[in-house]
Amino acid sequence: MAWQPQRDFIGYGAHPPDPKWPNGARLAINFVINYEEGSEPSMQDGEGRTETGLTEAWGRAPELKAGRDLAGEGMFEYGSRVGFWRLMRLFQERSLPLTVFGCALALERNPPAAQAIRDSGFDVCCHGWRWINHFELSEAEEREHIEKAVASLQKTVGERPLGWYCRYGPSVNTRRLVAAEGGFLYDSDSYADELPFWQTVDGKPHLVVPYSLTNNDSKYAGWMGTGEQWFSFIRDAFDMLHVEGAAQPKMMSVGLHMRLIGHPARAAGLQRLLDHVMQHKDVWVTRRADIARHWIATHPYPGKGLNE
């Protein structure tokens, strides 16, 4: 029987390992820009509808869920036309690294953005060929999407992706297919921890660097309204992890979407957060690939039997 994911309710428990972050950092923090605009379900790509996820049109009337929605299209276009450049500027002005969760087709459709990422030194984690639900794909379709995404990103950003992350949730086949592809350092298709962890997939070591939908600007598509609210919420998570890090250092992921936090009033909250983080000298602001490489070097695969 092919490898299948198994649930683990114990994890590291009360005594997580010391990650030994560089320079004794209390916390490793990774900011992620999700580049999805242009790869979402759409009329042009055959879904017969306009995607409105994580936009101002989220929750629109059911009768509008089929067919073309020009307003919804424009909200996605704003992300790549405007939001992307605002977010890039905020990080580059501060010389802060980040990770791009890049949907391959989306970056094909915006060569200037792909070139900017290529020139930036930021790492790219593959966010799929398209921003669609992988759990709705057959195994053969999913394998094809992974292969197409890797080949595409090699061309647009100049190197193959070292990480993988699906839209929202993987299929039961995703981790096995990602491991079998052979070129990934890690996947982030987990929300289960605040530290990386190893699994054994088809007898081979596989690293998971968990992500977060909690420390994420997706809150703007729900109950959160202002940049100050978002800043306060994420700042509190950062501050608590920083205090805890005196005894038990952890990692923190902060997820960003160009069509959400790329708008000025929301970007102001991100700007406050970046400046708050930079006030702390014992924090490692880093790329996701660097966290994976550090974990591999510092906490190597302990052996088989890990959630096989």
C-alpha positions in Angstrom: 0.0 0.0 0.0 1.3 3.5 -0.9 2.4 5.7 2.0 -0.5 7.6 3.6 -0.4 10.5 6.1 -1.0 9.5 9.7 -2.2 11.7 12.5 0.1 12.6 15.4 -1.4 14.2 18.5 1.9 14.1 20.5 4.6 15.8 18.5 7.5 17.2 20.6 5.3 17.5 23.7 6.5 19.4 26.7 10.2 19.2 25.7 10.7 20.5 22.1 14.3 20.4 20.8 16.4 23.5 21.0 16.6 24.6 17.3 19.9 26.3 18.0 19.0 29.2 15.7 22.0 31.2 14.4 23.6 33.7 16.9 21.4 32.3 19.7 18.2 33.8 18.3 15.1 33.4 20.4 12.9 33.2 17.4 13.2 32.5 13.7 10.5 34.4 11.7 9.7 33.9 8.0 7.5 36.2 6.1 5.8 34.7 3.1 4.3 36.5 0.0 1.7 34.2 -1.6 1.9 34.9 -5.4 -1.3 33.4 -6.7 -2.8 36.1 -9.0 -3.2 34.7 -12.5 -3.3 31.0 -11.5 -6.6 31.0 -9.7 -9.8 29.3 -11.0 -11.1 31.4 -13.8 -13.1 31.6 -17.0 -9.9 31.8 -19.1 -8.5 28.6 -17.6 -11.7 26.6 -18.0 -13.4 26.5 -14.6 -16.5 28.4 -15.7 -16.3 30.9 -12.9 -14.3 33.7 -11.4 -12.4 32.9 -8.1 -13.0 35.5 -5.4 -11.1 33.9 -2.5 -9.3 36.3 -0.2 -10.7 39.4 -1.9 -13.3 42.1 -1.1 -15.9 40.0 -3.0 -15.5 37.0 -0.6 -18.9 35.7 0.4 -20.8 37.2 -2.5 -24.3 36.0 -3.3 -24.6 32.3 -4.3 -26.2 33.2 -7.7 -22.9 35.0 -8.7 -20.7 32.0 -8.0 -20.9 30.8 -11.6 -19.9 32.8 -14.7 -17.5 35.7 -15.1 -17.2 38.3 -12.4 -15.2 41.3 -13.7 -15.0 42.9 -10.3 -13.5 39.7 -8.9 -11.0 39.5 -11.7 -9.9 43.1 -11.1 -9.3 42.4 -7.4 -6.9 39.6 -8.3 -5.2 41.8 -10.9 -4.7 44.5 -8.3 -2.5 42.0 -6.3 -0.1 41.5 -9.2 -0.3 45.0 -10.7 0.1 47.0 -7.4 0.2 45.0 -4.2 3.2 42.9 -5.2 5.3 46.0 -5.8 4.3 47.6 -2.5 5.2 44.5 -0.5 8.5 44.1 -2.3 9.3 47.8 -1.5 8.5 47.4 2.2 10.9 44.5 2.6 13.6 45.7 0.3 13.7 49.2 2.0 14.5 47.3 5.2 16.8 44.8 3.7 14.7 42.0 5.1 14.5 38.5 3.5 11.3 36.7 2.7 9.9 33.7 0.9 7.6 33.7 -2.1 5.0 31.0 -2.3 4.8 31.1 -6.1 2.2 29.6 -8.2 4.0 28.8 -11.4 1.4 29.8 -14.0 0.9 33.1 -12.1 4.6 34.0 -12.4 4.6 33.0 -16.1 1.9 35.7 -16.6 3.9 38.5 -15.0 7.5 38.4 -16.3 8.4 41.7 -14.6 7.4 40.3 -11.2 9.2 37.1 -11.9 12.3 39.0 -12.8 12.0 41.1 -9.7 11.9 38.0 -7.6 14.8 36.6 -9.5 16.9 39.7 -8.8 15.8 40.0 -5.1 17.6 37.0 -3.5 14.3 35.9 -2.0 13.6 32.2 -2.1 10.7 30.6 -3.9 8.6 27.8 -2.5 6.4 26.1 -5.1 2.7 26.9 -4.4 1.6 24.6 -7.2 1.2 25.0 -10.9 -2.1 26.7 -10.2 -3.9 28.0 -7.1 -6.5 25.2 -7.0 -7.5 22.4 -4.6 -5.0 19.6 -4.9 -7.3 17.3 -3.0 -9.6 17.4 -6.0 -6.9 16.2 -8.4 -6.3 12.5 -9.3 -2.9 11.2 -8.4 -1.8 11.3 -12.0 -3.0 14.9 -12.4 -1.3 16.0 -9.2 2.0 14.4 -10.3 1.7 16.3 -13.6 1.0 19.6 -11.8 4.1 19.2 -9.6 6.3 18.4 -12.6 5.0 21.4 -14.6 5.4 23.7 -11.7 9.0 22.8 -11.1 9.9 23.2 -14.8 8.1 26.5 -15.1 9.7 28.1 -12.0 13.1 27.0 -13.2 12.5 29.2 -16.2 10.8 32.2 -14.7 12.8 32.7 -11.5 16.0 31.0 -12.6 16.2 28.1 -10.2 14.1 25.1 -9.1 12.0 25.5 -6.0 13.3 23.8 -2.8 10.0 23.9 -0.9 6.4 23.0 -1.6 3.0 24.3 -0.3 -0.5 23.6 -1.7 -3.5 25.8 -1.7 -5.0 25.4 1.8 -4.7 21.6 2.1 -2.9 18.8 0.3 -4.3 15.5 -0.9 -3.5 12.2 0.7 -1.0 11.8 -2.1 0.8 15.1 -2.1 3.6 14.5 0.4 4.5 11.2 -1.2 4.5 12.8 -4.7 6.6 15.7 -3.5 9.1 13.3 -1.8 9.2 11.1 -4.9 10.0 14.1 -7.1 13.3 14.2 -5.4 14.4 17.8 -5.5 12.6 19.4 -2.6 14.2 20.1 0.8 10.9 20.3 2.6 7.1 20.8 2.3 5.0 23.2 4.4 1.7 21.4 4.0 1.2 21.3 7.8 -0.2 23.6 10.4 0.6 21.2 13.3 3.7 22.7 15.0 5.9 25.7 15.7 9.1 23.8 14.8 10.1 21.7 11.7 9.8 18.0 12.1 10.9 14.9 10.2 8.8 12.2 8.6 9.6 9.0 6.8 7.9 8.8 3.5 8.2 5.6 1.5 11.3 4.8 3.5 13.1 8.1 2.9 13.7 11.2 5.1 11.3 14.1 4.5 11.3 17.4 6.3 8.2 19.4 7.1 8.5 23.1 7.9 5.0 24.0 9.1 3.1 27.1 8.0 0.3 29.1 9.7 -3.1 30.3 8.7 -3.4 32.0 12.1 -0.5 34.5 11.6 -1.8 35.4 8.2 -3.5 38.3 6.5 -6.4 36.0 5.5 -7.9 37.4 8.7 -8.9 40.4 6.5 -11.3 38.1 4.6 -13.1 37.3 7.9 -13.5 39.3 11.1 -10.6 41.7 10.9 -11.0 45.2 9.6 -8.0 47.5 10.1 -4.3 47.5 9.7 -4.0 48.3 13.4 -6.0 45.3 14.4 -3.9 43.0 12.2 -0.7 44.5 13.5 -1.8 44.1 17.1 -2.8 40.5 16.6 0.4 39.4 14.8 2.6 41.5 17.2 1.1 39.7 20.2 2.0 36.3 18.6 5.5 37.6 18.0 5.9 39.0 21.5 4.8 35.8 23.2 7.0 33.6 21.1 9.9 36.0 21.8 9.4 35.8 25.5 9.0 32.0 25.4 12.1 31.8 23.2 14.4 32.6 26.2 13.8 28.9 27.2 12.2 27.3 24.2 13.0 29.0 20.8 10.5 28.4 18.1 9.7 29.6 14.5 7.0 31.8 13.3 5.5 32.1 9.8 3.6 35.2 8.7 1.5 34.7 5.5 0.8 37.7 3.2 -1.4 38.0 0.1 -0.8 40.8 -2.4 -4.5 41.4 -3.1 -5.2 41.7 0.6 -2.4 43.3 2.6 -1.0 44.9 -0.6 -3.7 47.6 -0.2 -2.4 50.8 1.5 -4.4 50.8 4.8 -3.5 47.2 5.4 0.1 47.5 4.3 0.5 50.2 7.0 -0.1 47.4 9.6 2.6 45.3 8.0 4.9 48.3 8.0 4.4 48.6 11.8 5.0 44.9 12.3 8.3 44.9 10.3 9.6 47.9 12.3 8.6 46.2 15.6 10.4 43.0 14.6 13.5 44.9 13.6 13.7 46.4 17.2 14.6 42.9 18.4 18.3 42.0 17.8 17.8 38.4 19.0 15.4 37.4 16.2 16.4 35.6 13.0 14.4 37.0 10.1 15.1 34.6 7.4 14.0 32.7 4.3 12.2 29.4 4.5 14.9 27.5 2.6 17.4 28.7 5.2 15.3 27.3 8.1 15.1 24.0 6.3 18.9 23.9 5.7 19.6 24.8 9.3 17.3 22.1 10.6 18.8 19.5 8.3 22.3 20.4 9.5 21.5 20.9 13.2 18.8 18.2 13.7 19.4 15.6 11.1 17.0 12.8 10.3 16.8 10.5 13.3 15.9 7.4 11.5 13.0 5.4 10.2 9.7 4.9 12.1 8.6 8.5 12.0 5.0 8.5 10.9 5.7 5.9 8.1 
